[in-house]
Amino acid sequence: MRAPPTCLLSQRILQGAVIRSRAVCHAVAAEEVFMQGEADKVFMTIALDEARQGAANGEVPVGAVLVRDSNILVRAHNLVEQHGDPTAHAEMVVIRQAAAQGLGRWDLQEATLYVTLEPCAMCAGAILISRVGTVVYGARSTLLGADGTWMQLFPCQHDSESSAGSGEVLWPGKPHPFHPSLQVRRGVLAEESGALMKDFFRARRIENDGRSLDAASTGPADNLSATDLGMPET
């Protein structure tokens, strides 16, 4: 038995409304991704400023910014040389300082950590222990990176190559028992972060070895792309 014309009309109207609703949802999601990407660039630029400040003080140029509700809680750069402390990486410094500020509980689930270089195993462990909600980083670290370049301590995601995406969390093995929901966004201003590292180590080689710029340009750092950079020996 055929449906009355009024029923068919109602079905078509409903189908049209569903299609329009989905289109609106997709548009809103795209706008949110765009806005998130722009915010990531702003805070990563601040992290890069910190990295440059560290380089001016003889530190490996890595900067970090800890953000919550679009407000900067802490910003810092590597302090290994200044403090004589091999654990004073930029990520460790901002996590410690945030905890010392007495912002409530010591966990940082609602915070986002921006760092110019893929965290090492030590910093990745601190990020997981302190329950940082989201990590956003710039260049890869092929020698020490703990997000898959040397070892995998962070979860993978379906859209992991997207700097602004936040896809399904897929851990390489058993999920972290206390922080299974960590989000990671990769490659934000990676070229700028990688170039800063390359320039720093090239200048250090020239200073330490007295080699010409042409000779130094064939060193280890130049065999790495700016977006896939580690920390070459000095």
Residue frames as qw, qx, qy, qz and C-alpha x, y, z in Angstrom:
[[0.000, 0.888, 0.459, 0.000, 0.00, 0.00, 0.00],
 [0.427, 0.467, -0.013, 0.775, 1.44, 3.33, -1.07],
 [0.282, -0.426, -0.444, 0.736, 2.01, 6.02, 1.53],
 [0.166, 0.897, 0.403, -0.070, -0.24, 9.09, 1.28],
 [0.474, 0.669, 0.011, 0.572, 1.32, 12.10, -0.48],
 [0.306, -0.881, 0.141, -0.332, 1.46, 14.01, 2.79],
 [0.853, -0.450, 0.225, 0.143, 3.57, 11.24, 4.37],
 [0.788, 0.298, 0.154, 0.516, 5.97, 11.22, 1.42],
 [0.157, 0.840, -0.023, 0.519, 6.30, 14.99, 1.64],
 [0.577, -0.781, 0.180, -0.158, 7.01, 14.77, 5.37],
 [0.912, -0.169, 0.202, 0.316, 9.68, 12.13, 4.77],
 [0.604, 0.536, 0.095, 0.582, 11.39, 14.28, 2.15],
 [0.140, -0.892, 0.086, -0.422, 11.29, 17.32, 4.41],
 [0.770, -0.601, 0.212, 0.013, 12.78, 15.25, 7.23],
 [0.869, 0.106, 0.180, 0.449, 15.50, 13.87, 4.97],
 [0.357, 0.743, 0.024, 0.565, 16.35, 17.37, 3.79],
 [0.409, -0.856, 0.148, -0.279, 16.56, 18.60, 7.37],
 [0.887, -0.355, 0.208, 0.212, 18.91, 15.73, 8.27],
 [0.728, 0.388, 0.132, 0.549, 21.16, 16.51, 5.29],
 [0.075, 0.847, -0.046, 0.525, 21.26, 20.21, 6.19],
 [0.657, -0.729, 0.155, -0.116, 21.98, 19.36, 9.82],
 [0.899, -0.110, 0.181, 0.382, 24.91, 17.15, 8.81],
 [0.516, 0.615, 0.073, 0.592, 26.27, 19.87, 6.54],
 [0.238, -0.882, 0.104, -0.393, 26.11, 22.38, 9.40],
 [0.829, -0.522, 0.182, 0.082, 27.87, 19.93, 11.73],
 [0.825, 0.187, 0.149, 0.512, 30.64, 19.39, 9.20],
 [0.251, 0.777, 0.016, 0.577, 31.04, 23.14, 8.73],
 [0.499, -0.819, 0.145, -0.244, 31.21, 23.72, 12.48],
 [0.904, -0.287, 0.187, 0.255, 33.75, 20.91, 12.88],
 [0.675, 0.445, 0.099, 0.580, 35.89, 22.35, 10.09],
 [0.035, -0.864, 0.057, -0.499, 35.75, 25.78, 11.71],
 [0.718, -0.674, 0.166, -0.059, 36.76, 24.32, 15.06],
 [0.888, 0.000, 0.162, 0.431, 39.71, 22.52, 13.47],
 [0.427, 0.673, 0.046, 0.601, 40.78, 25.75, 11.76],
 [0.307, -0.864, 0.109, -0.383, 40.54, 27.77, 14.98],
 [0.859, -0.465, 0.172, 0.126, 42.45, 25.09, 16.89],
 [0.796, 0.269, 0.119, 0.529, 45.17, 25.11, 14.24],
 [0.175, 0.796, -0.033, 0.579, 45.51, 28.89, 14.46],
 [0.578, -0.771, 0.158, -0.215, 45.71, 28.77, 18.27],
 [0.929, -0.169, 0.133, 0.300, 48.36, 26.06, 18.04],
 [0.603, 0.517, 0.027, 0.607, 50.48, 28.29, 15.81],
 [0.159, -0.868, 0.086, -0.463, 50.18, 31.22, 18.22],
 [0.725, -0.642, 0.237, -0.082, 51.33, 29.25, 21.25],
 [0.905, 0.057, 0.148, 0.394, 54.03, 27.40, 19.30],
 [0.376, 0.748, -0.052, 0.544, 55.39, 30.77, 18.17],
 [0.415, -0.816, 0.244, -0.318, 55.75, 31.69, 21.85],
 [0.917, -0.290, 0.238, 0.139, 57.50, 28.37, 22.49],
 [0.744, 0.450, 0.060, 0.490, 59.88, 29.19, 19.64],
 [0.003, 0.872, -0.171, 0.458, 60.63, 32.55, 21.27],
 [0.720, -0.620, 0.295, -0.102, 61.56, 30.65, 24.43],
 [0.931, 0.083, 0.181, 0.305, 63.77, 28.30, 22.40],
 [0.481, 0.707, -0.058, 0.515, 65.61, 31.25, 20.87],
 [0.334, -0.841, 0.258, -0.339, 66.16, 32.72, 24.32],
 [0.889, -0.357, 0.279, 0.074, 67.63, 29.42, 25.44],
 [0.815, 0.390, 0.092, 0.418, 69.92, 29.29, 22.42],
 [0.153, 0.859, -0.159, 0.463, 71.19, 32.79, 23.24],
 [0.522, -0.703, 0.404, -0.266, 72.19, 31.41, 26.66],
 [0.118, 0.494, -0.860, -0.050, 73.97, 28.40, 25.21],
 [0.590, 0.035, 0.726, -0.352, 71.11, 25.95, 25.76],
 [0.152, 0.173, 0.869, 0.437, 69.83, 23.49, 23.16],
 [0.264, 0.030, -0.049, -0.963, 66.98, 25.54, 21.62],
 [0.281, -0.396, -0.853, -0.192, 63.84, 23.84, 22.87],
 [0.202, -0.144, 0.268, -0.931, 60.98, 25.91, 24.26],
 [0.217, -0.388, -0.895, -0.037, 57.74, 24.93, 25.95],
 [0.295, -0.205, 0.099, -0.928, 54.50, 26.66, 26.91],
 [0.079, -0.309, -0.930, 0.183, 51.81, 25.23, 29.18],
 [0.274, -0.145, -0.190, -0.932, 48.31, 26.56, 28.43],
 [0.008, -0.392, -0.896, 0.210, 44.94, 26.15, 30.10],
 [0.157, 0.805, 0.536, -0.200, 41.71, 27.78, 28.92],
 [0.480, 0.748, 0.149, 0.433, 43.74, 29.80, 26.37],
 [0.252, -0.933, 0.216, -0.140, 45.84, 31.29, 29.20],
 [0.624, 0.439, -0.557, 0.328, 49.57, 30.71, 29.53],
 [0.776, -0.623, -0.102, -0.003, 50.37, 29.12, 32.87],
 [0.573, -0.611, 0.388, 0.385, 54.12, 28.73, 32.40],
 [0.715, 0.685, -0.123, 0.066, 56.65, 29.25, 29.61],
 [0.552, -0.669, 0.455, 0.200, 60.26, 28.11, 29.68],
 [0.670, 0.598, -0.434, -0.070, 63.23, 26.82, 27.70],
 [0.890, -0.015, -0.363, 0.275, 65.92, 24.26, 28.37],
 [0.272, -0.884, 0.285, -0.252, 67.96, 25.04, 31.50],
 [0.970, -0.059, -0.130, 0.195, 70.35, 22.09, 31.43],
 [0.597, 0.366, -0.226, 0.677, 73.54, 24.16, 31.15],
 [0.153, -0.667, 0.138, -0.716, 72.39, 26.98, 33.41],
 [0.735, -0.517, 0.176, -0.402, 71.33, 24.65, 36.24],
 [0.081, 0.469, -0.878, 0.058, 73.84, 21.89, 35.57],
 [0.596, 0.064, 0.673, -0.433, 70.86, 19.53, 35.56],
 [0.002, -0.099, 0.840, 0.533, 70.47, 16.98, 32.73],
 [0.067, 0.495, 0.866, -0.028, 66.76, 16.67, 33.53],
 [0.062, 0.610, 0.249, -0.750, 66.03, 20.39, 33.11],
 [0.194, 0.270, 0.690, 0.643, 64.41, 20.05, 29.71],
 [0.211, -0.155, -0.094, -0.960, 61.83, 22.67, 28.77],
 [0.621, -0.342, -0.554, -0.437, 58.91, 20.26, 29.29],
 [0.611, -0.296, -0.622, 0.391, 60.15, 19.25, 32.73],
 [0.182, -0.005, -0.257, 0.949, 60.62, 22.88, 33.73],
 [0.380, -0.239, -0.196, -0.872, 57.08, 23.96, 32.84],
 [0.694, -0.342, -0.607, -0.183, 55.52, 20.90, 34.50],
 [0.535, -0.222, -0.546, 0.605, 57.48, 21.49, 37.71],
 [0.036, 0.044, -0.134, 0.989, 56.72, 25.21, 37.76],
 [0.502, -0.321, -0.404, -0.694, 53.02, 24.64, 37.13],
 [0.688, -0.364, -0.622, 0.089, 52.88, 22.18, 40.03],
 [0.428, -0.147, -0.411, 0.792, 54.73, 24.64, 42.26],
 [0.123, -0.276, -0.123, -0.945, 52.22, 27.41, 41.51],
 [0.153, 0.225, 0.794, -0.544, 49.55, 25.60, 43.48],
 [0.336, 0.040, -0.403, -0.850, 46.98, 25.62, 40.69],
 [0.846, -0.115, 0.023, -0.520, 44.89, 23.03, 42.44],
 [0.945, -0.122, 0.296, 0.062, 45.65, 19.37, 41.99],
 [0.334, -0.569, 0.569, 0.491, 49.07, 18.53, 40.63],
 [0.542, 0.273, 0.726, 0.322, 47.56, 16.83, 37.57],
 [0.061, 0.443, -0.225, -0.865, 47.30, 18.87, 34.37],
 [0.414, 0.350, 0.831, 0.123, 44.43, 17.14, 32.58],
 [0.296, 0.861, 0.391, -0.132, 42.93, 20.41, 31.36],
 [0.134, -0.806, 0.317, 0.482, 46.25, 21.82, 30.15],
 [0.828, 0.542, 0.063, 0.131, 47.93, 21.73, 26.75],
 [0.550, -0.594, 0.344, 0.475, 51.71, 21.52, 26.49],
 [0.624, 0.780, -0.054, 0.024, 53.32, 23.15, 23.46],
 [0.594, -0.570, 0.431, 0.371, 56.95, 22.17, 22.83],
 [0.370, 0.746, -0.355, -0.424, 59.13, 22.86, 19.81],
 [0.305, 0.414, -0.847, -0.134, 60.69, 19.38, 19.64],
 [0.820, -0.177, -0.483, -0.251, 59.26, 15.88, 20.00],
 [0.543, -0.688, 0.371, -0.306, 59.63, 15.00, 23.71],
 [0.310, 0.397, -0.857, 0.110, 62.27, 12.51, 24.80],
 [0.600, -0.259, -0.756, -0.034, 61.44, 9.42, 26.88],
 [0.276, -0.193, -0.582, 0.740, 62.04, 11.27, 30.16],
 [0.217, 0.089, 0.059, -0.970, 59.73, 14.14, 29.23],
 [0.552, -0.141, -0.609, -0.552, 57.12, 11.81, 27.76],
 [0.490, -0.265, -0.788, 0.262, 57.06, 9.95, 31.06],
 [0.088, -0.216, -0.412, 0.881, 56.61, 13.19, 32.99],
 [0.367, -0.020, -0.292, -0.883, 53.80, 14.24, 30.64],
 [0.597, -0.228, -0.715, -0.283, 51.98, 10.97, 31.27],
 [0.421, -0.256, -0.700, 0.516, 52.58, 11.02, 35.02],
 [0.008, 0.233, 0.268, -0.935, 51.35, 14.61, 35.34],
 [0.321, 0.557, 0.760, -0.091, 48.28, 13.80, 33.17],
 [0.059, 0.393, -0.230, -0.888, 48.85, 16.63, 30.67],
 [0.645, 0.454, 0.461, -0.406, 45.69, 16.62, 28.58],
 [0.726, 0.669, 0.138, 0.071, 47.17, 17.44, 25.18],
 [0.523, -0.477, 0.365, 0.605, 50.68, 17.64, 23.75],
 [0.579, 0.808, 0.110, 0.000, 51.45, 19.72, 20.66],
 [0.567, -0.530, 0.359, 0.518, 54.97, 19.61, 19.25],
 [0.358, 0.793, -0.247, -0.426, 56.92, 20.88, 16.28],
 [0.472, 0.572, -0.650, -0.162, 59.90, 19.03, 14.80],
 [0.976, -0.122, -0.176, -0.029, 60.63, 15.34, 15.12],
 [0.239, -0.756, 0.606, -0.067, 63.66, 14.19, 17.11],
 [0.849, 0.275, -0.421, -0.161, 65.07, 11.18, 15.30],
 [0.412, 0.360, -0.736, 0.398, 67.67, 10.42, 17.96],
 [0.028, 0.023, -0.746, 0.665, 65.65, 10.82, 21.16],
 [0.484, -0.126, -0.132, -0.856, 61.98, 11.20, 20.24],
 [0.187, 0.038, 0.920, -0.341, 59.47, 9.18, 22.25],
 [0.612, 0.421, 0.280, -0.608, 56.54, 9.56, 19.84],
 [0.887, 0.375, 0.259, -0.077, 57.67, 6.88, 17.43],
 [0.468, 0.803, -0.367, 0.035, 61.01, 8.09, 16.11],
 [0.132, 0.481, -0.823, 0.271, 63.17, 6.35, 18.72],
 [0.052, -0.197, -0.951, 0.233, 60.48, 4.71, 20.82],
 [0.326, -0.440, -0.464, -0.696, 56.70, 4.97, 21.12],
 [0.144, -0.199, -0.739, 0.628, 55.35, 6.17, 24.46],
 [0.353, 0.264, 0.149, -0.885, 52.51, 8.33, 23.15],
 [0.614, 0.390, 0.670, -0.150, 49.33, 7.02, 21.51],
 [0.150, 0.025, 0.614, 0.774, 48.95, 7.04, 17.75],
 [0.412, 0.511, 0.411, -0.633, 45.89, 8.54, 16.07],
 [0.639, 0.489, 0.566, 0.181, 44.15, 7.93, 12.76],
 [0.353, 0.884, 0.125, 0.279, 44.76, 11.53, 11.68],
 [0.672, -0.568, 0.002, 0.475, 48.15, 11.83, 13.38],
 [0.518, 0.148, 0.270, 0.798, 49.61, 13.70, 10.40],
 [0.036, -0.789, -0.346, -0.507, 47.10, 16.49, 10.86],
 [0.285, 0.217, -0.435, 0.826, 48.44, 19.26, 13.07],
 [0.354, -0.203, 0.212, -0.888, 44.98, 20.20, 14.29],
 [0.699, -0.163, -0.564, -0.408, 43.20, 16.86, 14.35],
 [0.343, -0.351, 0.701, -0.517, 42.17, 14.86, 17.38],
 [0.702, 0.060, -0.572, -0.420, 41.27, 11.43, 16.09],
 [0.910, -0.351, -0.136, -0.172, 40.72, 8.15, 17.90],
 [0.236, -0.738, 0.618, -0.129, 43.44, 7.39, 20.43],
 [0.966, 0.142, -0.214, -0.033, 45.33, 4.21, 19.51],
 [0.448, -0.740, 0.501, 0.011, 48.04, 3.10, 21.90],
 [0.449, 0.523, -0.707, -0.155, 50.94, 1.03, 20.48],
 [0.352, 0.002, -0.916, 0.194, 50.45, -1.51, 23.26],
 [0.321, -0.595, -0.706, 0.212, 48.52, -1.45, 26.52],
 [0.029, -0.838, -0.153, -0.523, 47.00, 2.01, 27.21],
 [0.183, 0.347, -0.540, 0.744, 48.63, 4.03, 29.96],
 [0.339, -0.415, -0.827, 0.169, 46.90, 2.96, 33.20],
 [0.167, -0.590, -0.438, 0.658, 46.42, 6.48, 34.57],
 [0.173, 0.627, -0.088, -0.755, 46.21, 8.59, 31.42],
 [0.532, 0.208, 0.774, 0.274, 44.63, 6.65, 28.55],
 [0.347, 0.820, 0.455, -0.019, 43.08, 9.72, 26.88],
 [0.315, -0.578, 0.237, 0.715, 46.21, 11.76, 26.02],
 [0.594, 0.766, 0.246, 0.001, 45.81, 13.73, 22.78],
 [0.516, -0.391, 0.360, 0.671, 48.81, 14.51, 20.56],
 [0.524, 0.836, 0.145, -0.067, 49.05, 17.00, 17.69],
 [0.730, -0.246, 0.337, 0.542, 52.23, 16.84, 15.65],
 [0.533, 0.284, 0.419, 0.678, 54.21, 18.98, 13.25],
 [0.007, 0.954, 0.298, -0.020, 53.04, 22.48, 14.24],
 [0.098, 0.952, -0.288, -0.010, 55.60, 24.99, 12.87],
 [0.931, -0.176, 0.217, 0.233, 57.94, 22.03, 12.39],
 [0.657, 0.569, 0.020, 0.494, 60.06, 23.77, 9.75],
 [0.063, -0.863, 0.205, -0.457, 60.77, 26.71, 12.04],
 [0.753, -0.585, 0.281, -0.110, 61.57, 24.45, 14.99],
 [0.934, 0.070, 0.185, 0.298, 63.83, 22.21, 12.94],
 [0.487, 0.715, -0.055, 0.499, 65.67, 25.11, 11.33],
 [0.328, -0.852, 0.253, -0.321, 66.38, 26.61, 14.75],
 [0.872, -0.373, 0.307, 0.078, 67.95, 23.34, 15.89],
 [0.827, 0.368, 0.137, 0.402, 70.04, 23.00, 12.74],
 [0.219, 0.850, -0.128, 0.462, 71.35, 26.56, 13.00],
 [0.560, -0.758, 0.279, -0.187, 72.25, 26.08, 16.66],
 [0.891, -0.236, 0.334, 0.199, 74.28, 22.91, 16.14],
 [0.686, 0.577, 0.077, 0.437, 75.97, 24.25, 13.01],
 [0.011, -0.889, 0.211, -0.406, 77.10, 27.32, 14.95],
 [0.722, -0.607, 0.325, -0.075, 78.28, 25.15, 17.85],
 [0.919, 0.110, 0.204, 0.318, 80.38, 22.97, 15.55],
 [0.451, 0.743, -0.053, 0.491, 81.99, 26.02, 14.04],
 [0.314, -0.846, 0.261, -0.343, 82.71, 27.44, 17.50],
 [0.833, -0.441, 0.334, -0.013, 84.06, 24.18, 18.92],
 [0.861, 0.074, 0.364, 0.348, 86.07, 22.96, 15.96],
 [0.117, -0.673, 0.268, 0.679, 86.98, 26.17, 14.19],
 [0.465, 0.226, 0.738, 0.433, 85.76, 24.74, 10.93],
 [0.105, 0.085, -0.287, -0.948, 84.61, 26.93, 8.05],
 [0.609, 0.237, 0.289, -0.700, 80.92, 27.26, 7.28],
 [0.675, 0.369, -0.489, -0.411, 81.36, 25.14, 4.16],
 [0.319, 0.212, -0.908, 0.169, 82.99, 22.31, 6.08],
 [0.246, 0.052, 0.715, -0.652, 80.44, 22.52, 8.88],
 [0.625, 0.223, -0.043, -0.747, 77.54, 22.43, 6.44],
 [0.657, 0.189, -0.686, -0.248, 78.29, 18.76, 5.71],
 [0.095, -0.248, 0.817, -0.511, 77.93, 17.74, 9.34],
 [0.019, 0.232, 0.967, -0.105, 75.33, 15.39, 10.83],
 [0.256, 0.509, 0.478, -0.668, 72.55, 17.94, 11.18],
 [0.342, 0.476, -0.315, -0.746, 72.47, 18.63, 7.46],
 [0.178, 0.040, -0.940, -0.287, 71.67, 15.01, 6.73],
 [0.035, 0.462, 0.824, -0.326, 68.37, 15.48, 8.55],
 [0.005, -0.606, -0.467, -0.643, 65.35, 17.35, 7.27],
 [0.088, -0.321, 0.297, -0.895, 64.12, 20.33, 9.27],
 [0.711, -0.276, -0.040, -0.646, 60.94, 18.45, 10.13],
 [0.967, -0.103, -0.234, -0.019, 62.68, 15.22, 11.10],
 [0.288, 0.700, -0.464, 0.461, 65.48, 16.47, 13.30],
 [0.806, -0.421, -0.360, 0.209, 67.29, 15.03, 16.26],
 [0.297, -0.927, 0.222, 0.047, 70.06, 16.37, 18.46],
 [0.812, 0.436, -0.292, 0.256, 73.39, 15.69, 16.72],
 [0.758, -0.417, -0.137, 0.482, 76.54, 15.24, 18.72],
 [0.096, 0.990, -0.084, 0.066, 78.56, 18.36, 19.30]]
